[in-house]
């Protein structure tokens, strides 16, 4: 966790907030989100958002992840069926910049939390923004052996590229992850 970051984590059940916590200073203390849950199965959405402004980088100024999943009481504790989307833009310089007007190849993979269901991810939708998330454009993805690959068209002028991915697995779990200023163009 970045000690310059602030944000929140919240848990909703059928659209109603049941727990929320601030996500600041997590390097100094443990940040936990706890909630008393009913025993009945239900649809939950866990959202975590972080924002930061630091003088040494303008990248990843805002990151938000939201997972929608079904859960209910079990006889023993089990990890939630959550997963994260990871990007690895290729061809960037040592300052994480692409050249204006080029295309950046972006391998994308999905990682699951340890011990969680290994349900297969059945779809991945990727979008990009060149205006810090004000407008989004779809970016086609091609399945590969370890995930997907996208060809992201970089803006013709210096700035930043933001990425937003939505992935769904065979259990119906959905992860939507947004990274504002994922990499620079310049």
N, C-alpha and C positions, 0 to 999 in steps of 0.2 A: 504494500500500500504506500502511496506517495504522501509524505507528510504535508505537502502543499495542496492536497486535494480536499475538496469538501463535497458533500452530497448526501443522499439518503438511500435507504433500503426500505422497501415496503412489501407486505404480503396481503393479497386480497383473496377472498373466497366468494365466488359467484359475483364479482364486481364490488364487494363491500370490503373496505380496508379493515384488517383485523390486527395488524401490527405495523409499526414504522419506527425507524431509528435514524439518527444523524450518523453520517459516515465521515467524521473528521477526526484527525489525531489518532488514527488506528495504529500507528507505529508505537505510540506511547501506552495504549491500552487495548484490550481486546474489544473489538466491535462485534456485537452479536445482535441478532434479530430473534427474539423469542415470542412465541404465541401459544395460547391455549387453543387447541384445535378440537373440533367435534369428531366423534368416532365415525360418522357417516362419510362415505366417499364424496368428494366434491372437486370442482375445478378451481384451481388456484393460479394466481399470477404473482410471481416474485419479480420485483423490479429493483435494480441497483443502478444508481446514477452517480457519476463523479464529474467534477469540474475543477480545472486548475489553470492558473495563469502564473507562470514563472519566467524570470528573465532569461534563462538559459535555453529555452525552446518554446516554439509556438505550436508544436505538434501535440496531438491527442489532448486538445484543450477541453474536450467533453466526451465522455464515454457513457453510454447507457445500454444496459442489457435487460431484457424482459423475457421470462420463461413462463409459459402457460402449460400446466400439466394437471393430471388427475391423480389424487392421492386419497388414502383413507387409512384407518387404523390397521396396524399389523401386529403380530405377536412379538416381533422383535424390531429393534431399530434398523432401518434401511436407509441408504442414501437416496436423496431425491433424484429423479431421472433427468438431471440437468446436463447441458453440454455447452461448450464455448466454441465460437467461430474464430479461427486464427488466420491472419493474412500474412503473406510473405512477399511483398512487392519486389520484383526482380529488376536489376539494372539501375537502381538509384545510386547517387553519388554518396560520399561519406557524410553528407549533411541530410540524407534521406530526401533528396530532391530528384525529380525527373526533369528532363528537358521539355520546355514548352512545345506543344504541338505534336508530341510523340505518343506512342501507345505503350503503357506499362503492363507487362505480364504479371498477373497476381495469382499465385497459387493460393488456394483456400482449403483449409482442412477443419474438421470438427473433432474436438476432444471432449471426452466424457469424464465426469468426476469418478474417482476410484470407487469401485464396488457397485456402481449404479447399473441399471439395466443396459444391456448392449444392443438395444433396439437399433435397427438400421435407419440411417437418415435417408429419407426418400426424395426430398426436394431441397434445393438451395436456390434462393432468389437473391441476386446482388444488385445493388443500386449505387450510383456515385453522384456526388454533388461537387460543384466548383464554387459554390457560394455559401459555405458553412452550413449547409442543410436547409437553405430556404427553398431550393428546388432539387428534385431527385430525378435521375434518368436511369432506366434499366440497363444493366450490363449483362450480356449473355455469358453463361458459364458452360464449360464442357467438362463432363466427368472424367477423372483420371484414376489411376490405381489407388491413390491415397486421399482423394478428395475431388476438387474441381480446379479448373484454371479459367481465369477471366482475362480479357484484353481490355484494359481501362483506357479510354481516350483522354489524354491529358489536355487541359486547356492551352490555348495558344499564348496566353499571357501568364506572367508569374502569379502565384497564389498557392492554393492548397486543394487537395482532393480529399473529400470525406467519403467514407464507405458505410453502407448499411446492408446487412445480410439478414435474411429470414430463412431459417432451416426448420424442417419438420421431420419427425421420425415415425416409425411404424406404430408406436403407441399413441400418437397424436400430440406428443410433446412438441412445443414450438419455442424456438429461441429467436429473438429479434435483437440484433446488436448493432449499435450505431457508434462510429468513431468519427468525430468531427476533427478535421485536419489530420487524417491518417498519414499523409505524406505531403511534402511540399513540391511545388513546380517552380523552377526558376533557374 
